[in-house]
């Protein structure tokens, strides 16, 4: 459907929302909470070359593609941002995001700091929130309580999380930092901030 052809539900309220934060800070729960709380929000599903696991749902968790398809899309400038993680590639599809913004939707991206920096260079009007853990001790505790990995892997993830927090504070791309002490409060703060930003832009 052409971007110029409007639907009855279209508005001029489109906003790209970036949510970032280290592993264990609660960003995925907050992202899903924002998505549920704002009626016109849509979650951007990334492309990835990583294999699909038994619990993954195609088109919900990711779009699972071959390395060849990914590189072809990249060559056509089809991604707003791309990232490599553990030898696998991830990318945010440009055309879909732009179409949703034209429709007036709130488009939510859950991406890391490097991805956020790429997005802001293309779309400086994007609104970005960084989710912080209450303390480094709490973060380490949360990573351990998942019981998914051995201690060496947890320490590796913890070290990566510390770097992500430092870079998030330093890079200057985030409009708001939310310290996630209570998940419901954090979701409410994020929702209130997004609604206030959209209202400000309408004025």
One Martini backbone bead per residue (centre of mass of N, CA, C, O) as a GRO file, in nm:
protein
  203
    1UNK     BB    1   0.095   0.036   0.024
    2UNK     BB    2   0.080   0.353  -0.014
    3UNK     BB    3   0.173   0.620   0.179
    4UNK     BB    4  -0.051   0.823   0.051
    5UNK     BB    5  -0.266   0.615   0.145
    6UNK     BB    6  -0.526   0.663   0.354
    7UNK     BB    7  -0.658   0.577   0.650
    8UNK     BB    8  -0.895   0.623   0.893
    9UNK     BB    9  -0.660   0.558   1.124
   10UNK     BB   10  -0.491   0.781   1.051
   11UNK     BB   11  -0.214   0.988   1.156
   12UNK     BB   12   0.024   1.254   1.285
   13UNK     BB   13   0.162   1.062   1.544
   14UNK     BB   14   0.428   0.962   1.472
   15UNK     BB   15   0.661   0.739   1.660
   16UNK     BB   16   0.991   0.670   1.752
   17UNK     BB   17   1.079   0.406   1.981
   18UNK     BB   18   1.349   0.368   2.203
   19UNK     BB   19   1.467   0.068   2.375
   20UNK     BB   20   1.712   0.037   2.632
   21UNK     BB   21   1.940  -0.205   2.784
   22UNK     BB   22   2.054  -0.420   2.986
   23UNK     BB   23   2.089  -0.720   3.081
   24UNK     BB   24   1.844  -0.736   3.350
   25UNK     BB   25   1.666  -0.453   3.356
   26UNK     BB   26   1.366  -0.497   3.193
   27UNK     BB   27   1.303  -0.406   2.890
   28UNK     BB   28   1.104  -0.617   2.775
   29UNK     BB   29   0.876  -0.574   2.979
   30UNK     BB   30   0.845  -0.270   2.920
   31UNK     BB   31   0.791  -0.284   2.621
   32UNK     BB   32   0.530  -0.459   2.649
   33UNK     BB   33   0.383  -0.255   2.833
   34UNK     BB   34   0.370  -0.024   2.630
   35UNK     BB   35   0.226  -0.177   2.403
   36UNK     BB   36  -0.035  -0.236   2.576
   37UNK     BB   37  -0.095   0.081   2.668
   38UNK     BB   38  -0.073   0.164   2.354
   39UNK     BB   39  -0.293   0.126   2.099
   40UNK     BB   40  -0.089   0.229   1.837
   41UNK     BB   41   0.121   0.015   1.883
   42UNK     BB   42   0.433  -0.116   1.741
   43UNK     BB   43   0.648  -0.388   1.686
   44UNK     BB   44   0.968  -0.427   1.582
   45UNK     BB   45   1.080  -0.677   1.362
   46UNK     BB   46   1.358  -0.841   1.323
   47UNK     BB   47   1.618  -0.942   1.147
   48UNK     BB   48   1.771  -1.282   1.120
   49UNK     BB   49   2.039  -1.541   1.113
   50UNK     BB   50   1.940  -1.694   1.333
   51UNK     BB   51   1.827  -1.960   1.460
   52UNK     BB   52   1.542  -2.121   1.525
   53UNK     BB   53   1.372  -2.183   1.798
   54UNK     BB   54   1.120  -2.360   1.949
   55UNK     BB   55   0.999  -2.068   2.077
   56UNK     BB   56   0.990  -1.933   1.817
   57UNK     BB   57   0.819  -1.671   1.629
   58UNK     BB   58   0.739  -1.593   1.329
   59UNK     BB   59   0.699  -1.238   1.327
   60UNK     BB   60   0.747  -1.187   1.647
   61UNK     BB   61   1.047  -1.216   1.722
   62UNK     BB   62   1.131  -1.283   1.416
   63UNK     BB   63   1.298  -1.272   1.104
   64UNK     BB   64   1.400  -1.556   0.937
   65UNK     BB   65   1.716  -1.556   0.763
   66UNK     BB   66   1.943  -1.551   0.537
   67UNK     BB   67   2.247  -1.428   0.467
   68UNK     BB   68   2.179  -1.347   0.177
   69UNK     BB   69   1.922  -1.181   0.236
   70UNK     BB   70   2.050  -0.981   0.428
   71UNK     BB   71   2.269  -0.865   0.232
   72UNK     BB   72   2.067  -0.769   0.020
   73UNK     BB   73   1.916  -0.568   0.202
   74UNK     BB   74   2.167  -0.401   0.276
   75UNK     BB   75   2.245  -0.316  -0.018
   76UNK     BB   76   1.946  -0.164  -0.036
   77UNK     BB   77   1.903  -0.003   0.231
   78UNK     BB   78   1.685  -0.179   0.433
   79UNK     BB   79   1.823  -0.059   0.696
   80UNK     BB   80   1.848   0.130   0.990
   81UNK     BB   81   1.989  -0.120   1.141
   82UNK     BB   82   2.285  -0.303   1.250
   83UNK     BB   83   2.395  -0.625   1.395
   84UNK     BB   84   2.641  -0.812   1.582
   85UNK     BB   85   2.594  -1.148   1.739
   86UNK     BB   86   2.757  -1.423   1.772
   87UNK     BB   87   2.767  -1.426   1.436
   88UNK     BB   88   2.502  -1.272   1.412
   89UNK     BB   89   2.232  -1.105   1.243
   90UNK     BB   90   2.080  -0.771   1.269
   91UNK     BB   91   1.765  -0.594   1.164
   92UNK     BB   92   1.593  -0.292   1.072
   93UNK     BB   93   1.321  -0.235   0.881
   94UNK     BB   94   1.257   0.044   0.702
   95UNK     BB   95   0.981   0.038   0.544
   96UNK     BB   96   0.796  -0.047   0.778
   97UNK     BB   97   0.855   0.186   0.971
   98UNK     BB   98   0.775   0.420   0.783
   99UNK     BB   99   0.483   0.331   0.735
  100UNK     BB  100   0.392   0.346   1.034
  101UNK     BB  101   0.456   0.649   1.072
  102UNK     BB  102   0.261   0.750   0.852
  103UNK     BB  103   0.012   0.620   1.015
  104UNK     BB  104   0.075   0.717   1.333
  105UNK     BB  105   0.250   0.535   1.488
  106UNK     BB  106   0.395   0.350   1.747
  107UNK     BB  107   0.735   0.266   1.718
  108UNK     BB  108   0.903  -0.016   1.855
  109UNK     BB  109   1.244  -0.038   1.972
  110UNK     BB  110   1.463  -0.309   2.073
  111UNK     BB  111   1.787  -0.183   2.140
  112UNK     BB  112   2.098  -0.105   2.130
  113UNK     BB  113   2.323   0.147   2.139
  114UNK     BB  114   2.433   0.116   1.853
  115UNK     BB  115   2.153   0.119   1.718
  116UNK     BB  116   2.061   0.395   1.828
  117UNK     BB  117   2.281   0.559   1.683
  118UNK     BB  118   2.193   0.487   1.398
  119UNK     BB  119   1.903   0.589   1.410
  120UNK     BB  120   1.965   0.889   1.494
  121UNK     BB  121   2.117   0.950   1.223
  122UNK     BB  122   1.847   0.913   1.051
  123UNK     BB  123   1.635   0.970   1.320
  124UNK     BB  124   1.642   1.231   1.536
  125UNK     BB  125   1.322   1.218   1.626
  126UNK     BB  126   1.365   1.006   1.803
  127UNK     BB  127   1.263   0.834   2.098
  128UNK     BB  128   1.465   0.774   2.402
  129UNK     BB  129   1.511   0.486   2.624
  130UNK     BB  130   1.678   0.403   2.934
  131UNK     BB  131   1.737   0.109   3.119
  132UNK     BB  132   1.794   0.083   3.464
  133UNK     BB  133   1.940  -0.039   3.722
  134UNK     BB  134   1.958   0.023   4.056
  135UNK     BB  135   2.217  -0.175   4.048
  136UNK     BB  136   2.482  -0.383   4.008
  137UNK     BB  137   2.390  -0.593   4.214
  138UNK     BB  138   2.107  -0.637   4.100
  139UNK     BB  139   2.193  -0.725   3.821
  140UNK     BB  140   2.351  -0.978   3.907
  141UNK     BB  141   2.114  -1.111   4.051
  142UNK     BB  142   1.926  -1.130   3.800
  143UNK     BB  143   2.114  -1.304   3.626
  144UNK     BB  144   2.121  -1.543   3.832
  145UNK     BB  145   1.801  -1.593   3.863
  146UNK     BB  146   1.759  -1.726   3.577
  147UNK     BB  147   1.925  -1.998   3.543
  148UNK     BB  148   2.080  -2.022   3.238
  149UNK     BB  149   2.384  -1.996   3.351
  150UNK     BB  150   2.693  -1.983   3.410
  151UNK     BB  151   2.918  -1.787   3.578
  152UNK     BB  152   3.092  -1.706   3.335
  153UNK     BB  153   2.855  -1.601   3.162
  154UNK     BB  154   2.750  -1.395   3.365
  155UNK     BB  155   3.010  -1.221   3.377
  156UNK     BB  156   3.003  -1.147   3.078
  157UNK     BB  157   2.723  -1.009   3.084
  158UNK     BB  158   2.793  -0.804   3.306
  159UNK     BB  159   3.020  -0.660   3.155
  160UNK     BB  160   2.842  -0.575   2.913
  161UNK     BB  161   2.640  -0.412   3.083
  162UNK     BB  162   2.838  -0.198   3.189
  163UNK     BB  163   2.911  -0.089   2.907
  164UNK     BB  164   2.623  -0.010   2.819
  165UNK     BB  165   2.577   0.200   3.039
  166UNK     BB  166   2.818   0.383   2.980
  167UNK     BB  167   2.735   0.440   2.680
  168UNK     BB  168   2.450   0.549   2.735
  169UNK     BB  169   2.552   0.799   2.897
  170UNK     BB  170   2.770   0.914   2.682
  171UNK     BB  171   2.630   0.940   2.378
  172UNK     BB  172   2.349   1.131   2.371
  173UNK     BB  173   2.063   0.964   2.268
  174UNK     BB  174   1.904   1.003   2.538
  175UNK     BB  175   1.603   1.135   2.687
  176UNK     BB  176   1.567   0.883   2.898
  177UNK     BB  177   1.597   0.765   3.238
  178UNK     BB  178   1.515   0.444   3.388
  179UNK     BB  179   1.478   0.316   3.707
  180UNK     BB  180   1.426  -0.032   3.777
  181UNK     BB  181   1.250  -0.116   4.066
  182UNK     BB  182   0.952  -0.107   3.938
  183UNK     BB  183   0.778  -0.227   3.680
  184UNK     BB  184   0.511  -0.061   3.687
  185UNK     BB  185   0.642   0.217   3.720
  186UNK     BB  186   0.817   0.205   3.463
  187UNK     BB  187   0.589   0.179   3.261
  188UNK     BB  188   0.444   0.440   3.340
  189UNK     BB  189   0.677   0.633   3.278
  190UNK     BB  190   0.703   0.562   2.979
  191UNK     BB  191   0.413   0.627   2.892
  192UNK     BB  192   0.406   0.922   2.990
  193UNK     BB  193   0.645   1.019   2.816
  194UNK     BB  194   0.523   0.952   2.539
  195UNK     BB  195   0.261   1.114   2.563
  196UNK     BB  196   0.402   1.388   2.614
  197UNK     BB  197   0.564   1.396   2.348
  198UNK     BB  198   0.322   1.388   2.155
  199UNK     BB  199   0.184   1.642   2.264
  200UNK     BB  200   0.419   1.837   2.211
  201UNK     BB  201   0.424   1.787   1.892
  202UNK     BB  202   0.124   1.892   1.840
  203UNK     BB  203   0.167   2.207   1.929
   0.00000   0.00000   0.00000
